[in-house]
Amino acid sequence: MRNIFIVGLTSLALCGCATPQSVQRQAIANCQAVGISESDPQFATCTYAYARAHLENRLETSYHDALDAAPPNRQRHHDGIF
């Protein structure tokens, strides 16, 4: 039973770390656009950098969207305007 739990937890962890295929394809296209092909030794680093940049931009956008979702200024309630 313990081994099944460990295997299941490991599988979930690996799925959580995986980069979506669309992000990976876009990273490959970006690297090829700047002249780094799959045969270059920098290809893996390039695709990793582009994929991470995309995910960080999504995270930052989500953060800013969450800040904008804050309730409106509560001062209006104190002024008697509802």
Kinemage of the C-alpha trace (Angstrom):
@kinemage 1
@onewidth
@group {chain A} dominant
@subgroup {mainchain}
@vectorlist {calphas} color= white
{ca met a 1} P 0.000 0.000 0.000
{ca arg a 2} L 2.808 2.371 0.875
{ca asn a 3} L 4.545 1.762 -2.460
{ca ile a 4} L 1.372 2.556 -4.401
{ca phe a 5} L 1.047 5.838 -2.514
{ca ile a 6} L 4.668 6.761 -3.278
{ca val a 7} L 4.266 5.919 -6.981
{ca gly a 8} L 1.052 7.935 -7.177
{ca leu a 9} L 2.590 10.934 -5.445
{ca thr a 10} L 5.631 10.787 -7.716
{ca ser a 11} L 3.395 10.660 -10.800
{ca leu a 12} L 1.478 13.718 -9.661
{ca ala a 13} L 4.697 15.602 -9.009
{ca leu a 14} L 6.016 14.819 -12.477
{ca cys a 15} L 2.771 15.946 -14.106
{ca gly a 16} L 2.906 19.204 -12.169
{ca cys a 17} L 6.407 19.945 -13.432
{ca ala a 18} L 5.676 19.210 -17.068
{ca thr a 19} L 5.587 22.086 -19.521
{ca pro a 20} L 2.470 22.099 -21.723
{ca gln a 21} L 3.133 20.874 -25.261
{ca ser a 22} L 1.948 24.135 -26.832
{ca val a 23} L 4.458 26.105 -24.744
{ca gln a 24} L 7.219 23.672 -25.683
{ca arg a 25} L 6.375 23.925 -29.401
{ca gln a 26} L 6.391 27.722 -29.214
{ca ala a 27} L 9.758 27.670 -27.431
{ca ile a 28} L 11.186 25.454 -30.176
{ca ala a 29} L 9.828 27.794 -32.844
{ca asn a 30} L 11.331 30.822 -31.051
{ca cys a 31} L 14.747 29.165 -30.850
{ca gln a 32} L 14.653 28.241 -34.510
{ca ala a 33} L 13.600 31.797 -35.366
{ca val a 34} L 16.778 33.173 -33.770
{ca gly a 35} L 18.944 30.620 -35.561
{ca ile a 36} L 19.372 27.892 -32.945
{ca ser a 37} L 18.514 24.512 -34.456
{ca glu a 38} L 17.991 21.177 -32.744
{ca ser a 39} L 21.554 20.136 -33.593
{ca asp a 40} L 23.092 23.077 -31.686
{ca pro a 41} L 24.363 22.399 -28.159
{ca gln a 42} L 22.487 25.476 -26.881
{ca phe a 43} L 19.114 24.198 -28.108
{ca ala a 44} L 18.017 22.639 -24.803
{ca thr a 45} L 18.981 25.772 -22.876
{ca cys a 46} L 17.212 27.986 -25.395
{ca thr a 47} L 13.937 26.044 -25.305
{ca tyr a 48} L 14.055 25.931 -21.507
{ca ala a 49} L 14.607 29.698 -21.321
{ca tyr a 50} L 11.746 30.504 -23.699
{ca ala a 51} L 9.367 28.101 -21.949
{ca arg a 52} L 10.251 29.531 -18.511
{ca ala a 53} L 9.856 33.089 -19.769
{ca his a 54} L 6.392 32.279 -21.086
{ca leu a 55} L 5.323 30.651 -17.808
{ca glu a 56} L 6.734 33.536 -15.757
{ca asn a 57} L 4.836 36.035 -17.914
{ca arg a 58} L 1.626 34.069 -17.353
{ca leu a 59} L 2.275 34.024 -13.625
{ca glu a 60} L 2.910 37.770 -13.554
{ca thr a 61} L -0.232 38.444 -15.572
{ca ser a 62} L -2.286 36.303 -13.203
{ca tyr a 63} L -0.825 38.163 -10.238
{ca his a 64} L -1.685 41.563 -11.704
{ca asp a 65} L -5.173 40.356 -12.626
{ca ala a 66} L -5.664 39.231 -9.035
{ca leu a 67} L -4.606 42.657 -7.769
{ca asp a 68} L -7.065 44.357 -10.122
{ca ala a 69} L -9.857 42.125 -8.866
{ca ala a 70} L -9.715 43.779 -5.430
{ca pro a 71} L -12.971 45.332 -4.258
{ca pro a 72} L -13.526 48.987 -5.125
{ca asn a 73} L -12.413 51.711 -2.764
{ca arg a 74} L -14.333 51.382 0.476
{ca gln a 75} L -14.072 55.111 1.119
{ca arg a 76} L -17.246 55.619 -0.919
{ca his a 77} L -19.212 53.693 1.716
{ca his a 78} L -18.031 56.129 4.337
{ca asp a 79} L -19.074 59.099 2.220
{ca gly a 80} L -22.630 57.806 2.024
{ca ile a 81} L -22.437 56.917 -1.674
{ca phe a 82} L -23.448 53.376 -2.415
